[in-house]
């Protein structure tokens, strides 16, 4: 963790901020995956960096369909086809 850039900026996830040299410095700027917002760039405290620093998106994080189109039978009613 010593080769990562250190900053006094507020953590982008939990909001903790180091106030002096005795506090653990936050890491940043780093790119991380946040499940609610997607890819973000910001600073992370050491605890959030362990949890989110190497996290990757899961297929359940994206909205997708198993079909490419809706299956609507328009032969029955002509108003559905309009």
N, C-alpha and C positions, 0 to 999 in steps of 0.2 A: 504494500500500500504506500510505500515511501516514494515511488516513482509517479504517483498520481498528483495532479495539481491540487493545491490546498487553498481554501478561501474562507473569509469571514462571513460570506453571504448566508442568508437563511436557507434551511433545507426546503426543497421544493415539495416534499411529501408531508413531513410532520411539523415543519415550521421552527425547529430548534435552531438556535444561532449561538455560536461561540462568542463570548464577550472579551476574553483576554487570552494571553498565551498559555495559560494553564488549562484551559478547556480544550477538548479534542476539536481539531479543525475540521470543517466540512470539506468534502471533496467536490471539485467542480472547476470548470464546466464539464459535465459528463452527459452522454446520451443514455437514456434509460427507458424501459417500457413500463408504463403505468397502466394498469388494466382498465381504468375508467376513461382515460384521455388518450391512450395510444403512446406513440413515441414522443418524448419530450427531451429538451436540453435544459439542464439546470444544475444546481448544486445539491448534494446529498450528504446527510450526516453519516458517520460510520455505520450506525445500525441500519439505516434505510439502504445504504450501499450494499450491505450484505444481503438484504432481502430483495432489492430491486436492481442492483447494479448489473447482474448478469442474466436477468430474467428475459425470456423470449415470449412472443405472443403465442397463444394456444389457438387451435381452430375454433374453440368456443368463444373467443373474444371477438370474432367477426360475425356479422349478420350475413347469412347466405341461404340460398334455396337449393334443394336437391334436384329441382327441375328448372329448366331454362324458360319455361313458359307456363301459363295457366292452362289447364285442360278444361275448356268450356265447349260443350257440344252446342254449336249454333244451328244445327239442322232442325231442332225442335221449335225454336222461336226466332223469328227474324229480327226482333227488337234487340236481342242480345248481341247480334252481329254488328249493330250500328255503333 
